[in-house]
Amino acid sequence: MLIRYKKSFEKIAMGLMSFMPTEKDLKMLQQSMKMYEEEKNCQLFLWKEEDIIGLVGVKLDAHEVLIQHISVSPSHRNEGVGKKMINALQDMYSDKSFISTSFTEGFLTKCTQEELKIGMDNEKPLT
């Protein structure tokens, strides 16, 4: 389940965000957290199953959702958690296009390609 970030989740969120290549430096990580706390158009979401195991950070404008950060706990990778987060965001912001940064592009592309592949697998041939 996708939940909005609260200050009480700061340590968990910082831990998850530190897996991003852009957030290895503590100052950069702190700046990113501050951005999500202070900028109205930036939202940080956490993915909670039994525990919080994923994070996705977005920047919103009138027409687009920019995926700035996405991270899943190493012990829960390759289980579809990232894809579930993207799907939940797409449900939440169904009227907007999704775009990525150079650091989130590969993941977002993979999610989109998997959706297309699933859609193609379910299609019946025309007769």
Phi, psi and omega in degrees: 000134179276125178234151178286145178296139171233155181305328181294344178262012188304312183296318178296314181297317179296321178298314179294317182293332181295347176284345178287139181301330182281349188246024180289329179276130183302321180295319178295318179298315179296322178295319179296316179298318179298320179301314181292332179281329189253327184274124185298325183274002177250130182232140176244131180238149178243147177256121183242126169249254170282322176236173174279119186235357181210164183213142172218131180243133184231155171241127186253142165224190187298330187237347188225155171241115178267118176279106183268322182224141170209131184207143177232140177307134182306327181285353180239014180286157181063027176245005179086011182295314179300318179296320177298320179296315179297316179299319178296320177295319179296325175293320182290321183240054185295342181270004184241155173276151178252130177230168185228168169268176178296336181275339180251356184301313182301318181292313181297320177298317179300316179298316181294317180295321179296320178297318179295319180297316178299316179299319179291322180297329183273349182285142176266142178295146178286136178239000000 
